[in-house]
Amino acid sequence: MNRDEIAGKAEAFKGRIKQVAGELTNNARLHHEGVMDEAKGMTQDVAGRIRRTVGDAITDIGQAVKKSRRGGVALAMVLTVGAIVHAADTPDAWVTMKTKVSLMTTEGVSTSDLNVDTVNGVVTLHGKVATDGEKTKAGTVARGIDGAKDVKNMLQIVPKGLRTVVQRSDDAIKKSVTAAFKANRRVSASGIEVASVNKGVVLLSGKATSLEAHLESVEVAHAVRGVRRVSSEVEMTPAS
């Protein structure tokens, strides 16, 4: 484990603590900070894992070259590079972020008390949801994530009381979400924008290279008064 992995895990853990504190104190801002800290930590952890995987694979290539004949060298290198791509393709932190984005943009799933963890490709959902149908849908969404090998659905069903929804016009909501995006440095530079708002449902669109920014844009939109749900048509593209 290298420095980036250690620092990333520590940052992600700090983010989870903030989220729990925010939920216990009903502090939306603290909860949001926790989500962002966790995403930042997971991204750093991913970078560290990829760096370590590539380093190990390069060592393997060197050993393969020494032991192999000419005909076997190319095959050894192809197999080892293939292992690099496979290992770096869907690390746990990446699967966790993709699962969170998908859950937060799925109709009929409330993520305010829902948490996601991934270990060796096994996604664990824990927290509280209001209905059995919501629990089932969350599990289905998680199973559809690229890189998720299995899903442990440990969500507890705890019916909520009637929630008072703040009534605001769609125009007012769109202006507020747009302003919040502009005020957020990462989101404003991400290429993600508000496509429309219909009956409190915010639709995001655009092209982004950072899954972390995508997750943050959904979180920022969710935090705006009057927003009932966030849907996303954001297209993730490779960084140039």
Secondary structure, DSSP 4 states (H G I P E B T S, - for coil): --HHHHHHHHHHHHHHHHHHHHHHTT-HHHHHHHHHHHHHHHHHHHHHHHHHHHHHHHHHHHHHHHHS-HHHHHHHHHHHHHHHHHHHHS-HHHHHHHHHHHHHTSTT---TTEEEEEETTEEEEEEEES-HHHHHHHHHHHHTSTT--EEEEEEEE-PPPPPPPPP--HHHHHHHHHHHHHH-HHHHTTTEEEEEEETTEEEEEEEES-HHHHHHHHHHHHTSTT--EEEE-PEE----
